[in-house]
Amino acid sequence: FFDRCSVMQGVNFEPAGKYATLEEDHSHHVIHHEPEDPIQPQHTSTETHADTLQREGKHPLAYFFHIFFKASAIAIYLFGSLLFPHQFVPLFVGIVLSLAFDFWTVKNVTGRLLVGLRWWNEVKDDGTNVWIFESLEDKSVLHKGEQTMFWFTLFAVPAVWVLLGISSLLRPNWLVVCGIAIALNGANIVGYVKCAKQARKKAQGMVTDFFLKRAISNAFGSSSKA
């Protein structure tokens, strides 16, 4: 199901044909039992269910935590420093934990579920770094709203931390916090941008190979007829 750009461990994804299979099964059921009812065909319920999934989202829990940890870190930074100005250490711990949870969630969970991408970096024995990417082949199973939200927050949140860092130039402790936030969010940006580019290249290569094989097949077919 996944097109892998390098050798890696498998990751379980929802089957790309899950809803298509259900729709096909329901349509066969309708044809067999109720072929004479043109007003309310049985497959309407299946289409309505798919439309509902597209409208409401397929992964509400992942969607929630994708936003929750980001909002938590920013909220602790903004309101914690105002409400508890002399409690830097517990606020620092709370912010860093939120940032760490967000980094892990985006890298390993929400990117995989919301945009069908996953990345990681491995260090070989000789000390060289290797980027490894996973990409979902059938992007039609993804929710467009969830994809838009993922990419928007991926770039918008680091921009917020940059602004907060500029406002904290005279407060070195809080500037360190902003630097940590920018570094963790920036790592996910680099990883997912590279992963998305690699997925597009692979998709373009598949399309090129398809038309090339078709052209060769047509050419041999024409020559055999001649």
C-alpha positions in Angstrom: 0.0 0.0 0.0 2.8 2.4 0.8 5.4 3.4 -1.7 8.7 3.4 0.2 11.7 5.4 -0.9 14.1 3.2 1.1 14.0 0.0 3.1 12.1 0.5 6.3 9.7 -1.1 8.8 6.1 -1.3 7.7 3.5 1.0 9.1 -0.2 0.1 9.4 -2.5 2.4 7.4 -6.2 2.3 6.7 -6.7 0.3 3.5 -7.0 2.7 0.6 -10.0 0.7 -0.9 -11.9 0.4 2.3 -14.8 2.7 1.5 -14.8 1.8 -2.2 -15.2 -1.9 -1.3 -18.0 -1.1 1.1 -19.8 0.9 -1.6 -19.3 -1.9 -4.1 -20.7 -4.5 -1.7 -23.7 -2.3 -1.0 -24.4 -1.7 -4.6 -24.4 -5.5 -5.3 -26.8 -5.9 -2.4 -29.2 -3.4 -3.9 -29.1 -4.9 -7.3 -30.0 -8.3 -5.9 -32.8 -7.2 -3.6 -34.3 -3.9 -4.7 -33.8 -3.3 -8.4 -37.2 -1.9 -8.9 -36.8 1.1 -6.5 -35.4 4.0 -8.6 -36.4 6.6 -6.0 -34.3 5.7 -3.0 -31.5 3.3 -4.0 -29.7 1.6 -1.2 -26.2 2.9 -2.1 -27.4 6.4 -1.1 -26.6 5.6 2.5 -23.0 4.6 1.5 -22.5 7.8 -0.4 -23.9 9.8 2.5 -21.5 8.1 4.9 -18.6 8.9 2.6 -19.8 12.5 2.3 -20.1 12.7 6.1 -16.5 11.5 6.5 -15.2 14.1 4.0 -17.2 16.8 5.8 -16.4 15.9 9.4 -12.9 14.4 9.0 -11.7 10.9 9.2 -9.3 11.2 12.2 -10.9 13.6 14.7 -8.6 12.4 17.6 -5.5 12.9 15.6 -6.8 16.3 14.5 -7.4 17.3 18.1 -4.0 16.3 19.4 -2.3 17.9 16.3 -3.7 21.2 17.6 -3.7 20.6 21.3 0.0 20.3 22.0 0.8 23.3 19.8 -1.8 25.4 21.6 -0.7 24.1 25.0 2.9 25.2 24.5 1.9 28.7 23.2 -0.7 29.1 26.0 1.7 28.2 28.7 4.2 30.6 27.3 1.8 33.5 27.0 -0.3 33.2 30.1 2.1 31.3 32.4 4.7 34.1 32.3 1.9 36.6 33.1 0.3 34.7 35.9 3.4 33.2 37.4 6.3 35.5 36.5 8.7 34.1 39.1 8.0 30.4 38.3 10.2 30.0 35.2 11.4 26.4 35.8 8.0 24.7 36.0 6.8 26.8 33.1 9.9 25.8 31.1 9.3 22.2 31.8 5.6 22.4 30.8 6.4 24.2 27.5 9.2 21.8 26.6 7.1 18.7 27.4 4.3 20.1 25.2 6.8 20.8 22.4 8.3 17.3 22.7 4.8 15.7 22.6 3.9 17.8 19.6 7.1 16.9 17.7 6.6 13.2 18.3 2.9 13.3 17.5 3.3 15.3 14.2 6.3 13.2 13.1 4.9 9.7 13.8 1.1 10.0 14.0 -0.7 13.0 12.5 1.5 13.3 9.4 0.8 9.7 8.6 -2.9 9.9 9.2 -3.7 13.4 7.9 -1.5 13.8 4.9 -0.2 10.2 4.2 3.4 11.1 4.8 6.1 10.0 7.3 9.8 10.6 7.6 12.7 9.9 9.8 16.5 10.2 9.8 18.9 7.3 10.5 22.6 7.5 11.2 24.7 4.8 9.6 27.7 3.1 11.1 30.0 5.4 9.2 28.3 8.5 10.7 26.4 9.5 7.6 22.7 10.5 7.8 20.1 8.9 5.7 16.6 10.3 5.2 13.8 7.7 4.9 10.4 8.6 3.6 7.0 7.0 3.4 4.2 8.2 1.2 0.6 7.1 0.6 0.0 6.2 -3.0 -3.8 6.8 -3.1 -4.2 10.3 -1.7 -8.0 10.3 -2.5 -8.6 8.5 0.8 -7.3 11.6 2.7 -9.5 14.4 4.0 -8.9 17.7 2.2 -9.7 19.8 5.2 -7.3 17.8 7.4 -4.6 18.1 4.8 -5.0 21.9 4.6 -5.0 22.2 8.4 -1.9 20.1 8.7 0.2 22.1 6.3 -1.1 25.5 7.6 -0.2 24.7 11.2 3.1 23.2 10.2 4.2 26.6 8.9 2.1 29.0 10.9 3.1 27.8 14.4 6.9 28.2 13.9 6.1 31.7 12.6 4.3 32.4 15.8 7.4 31.2 17.8 9.7 33.5 15.7 7.5 36.5 16.6 7.5 35.5 20.3 11.3 35.1 20.1 11.7 38.6 18.7 9.6 39.9 21.5 11.8 38.1 24.1 15.2 39.4 22.9 15.6 41.1 26.3 14.6 38.0 28.2 17.3 35.4 27.6 15.5 32.6 29.5 12.3 32.9 27.4 14.4 33.3 24.2 15.9 29.9 24.8 12.4 28.5 25.0 11.5 30.1 21.7 14.7 28.7 20.2 13.8 25.1 21.3 10.3 25.6 19.8 11.6 26.8 16.5 14.1 24.0 16.3 11.6 21.2 16.9 9.0 22.7 14.6 11.6 23.4 12.0 12.7 19.8 12.0 9.2 18.6 11.1 9.0 21.3 8.4 12.2 20.1 6.8 11.2 16.4 7.1 7.8 16.8 5.6 8.8 19.1 2.8 11.5 16.6 1.8 9.0 13.8 2.1 6.4 15.6 0.0 8.9 16.4 -2.7 10.1 12.8 -2.9 6.5 11.6 -3.1 5.8 14.0 -6.0 8.9 12.8 -7.8 7.9 9.2 -7.4 4.3 9.9 -8.6 5.7 11.7 -11.7 8.0 8.8 -12.4 5.1 6.3 -12.2 3.1 8.4 -14.6 6.0 8.6 -17.0 6.6 4.9 -16.8 3.0 4.2 -17.4 2.8 6.2 -20.6 6.2 4.9 -21.8 5.1 1.3 -21.4 1.8 2.1 -23.1 3.6 3.8 -26.0 6.0 0.8 -26.4 3.0 -1.6 -26.2 1.2 0.3 -28.9 4.3 0.5 -31.1 4.8 -3.3 -30.9 1.1 -3.9 -31.5 1.2 -1.8 -34.6 4.3 -3.5 -36.0 2.8 -6.9 -35.4 -0.3 -6.0 -37.3 1.8 -4.7 -40.2 
